[in-house]
Amino acid sequence: SSLEIVTVGKVSVKAGGSISIPCLYDQSYKNHVKYLCEGRPFWSCSIIVETTTTTTTTTKKNMISGRFSISDDTNQGIFTVTINKLTDEDTQSHYWCAVKIRRSLDVKKELQLSVTNDGDYFHLSVTTGKSLKAHSSTSSPLHSQKIKLSHYCLWTMFIFWTPPFFYLISLKVHAVSTWIIKRKQHF
């Protein structure tokens, strides 16, 4: 459905590091409160950090709570949650990107973090309309691909690695984005 939140699934990150995860939402939720909560099932999760409703005239709202922060770019239809100082406990936690409507009707998407000591993770940056080149942050060889990106489009792209591994990118492009690549096995 176009009213669902779109974000990454399971992401592998390095212990002690940080991660920023973009959550895309439909423009009908532009003025709704966005939040990050932790716990399962969703209806009993605890809100960690949320945007405010008092700054609707601005496009970006930043709220910080301990290791967590959230910002909302209402023009782009994307809010970003950042978690700092990641630990093994974050792997066991169940985080949710959510839009506040009424608790039982809140639109949400679960985030699954895998925190490791070596961190098989990659970051890409792209400017709208430019070509994209992938770079591995480890010594492992990664076959780079270039792709032309258009403004405000949702792309799914495969970057193939040594079989049976592959890396999947699926994220909305806005002015300057950090893309997160996750590895899946046995494709």
Protein Blocks (a to p, Z undefined) as FASTA:
>chain_A
ZZbccddfddcddehiacdddddddfklmmpccdddedddfklpccfbdcdfklmmbmbd
cddehjbccdddfknopacdddehiafklmmpccdddddfbfkloccddddddddfkopa
ddddddehiacddddfbfbdcddddddddehiacddddddddfbdcdddddddfbdcddd
dddehZZ
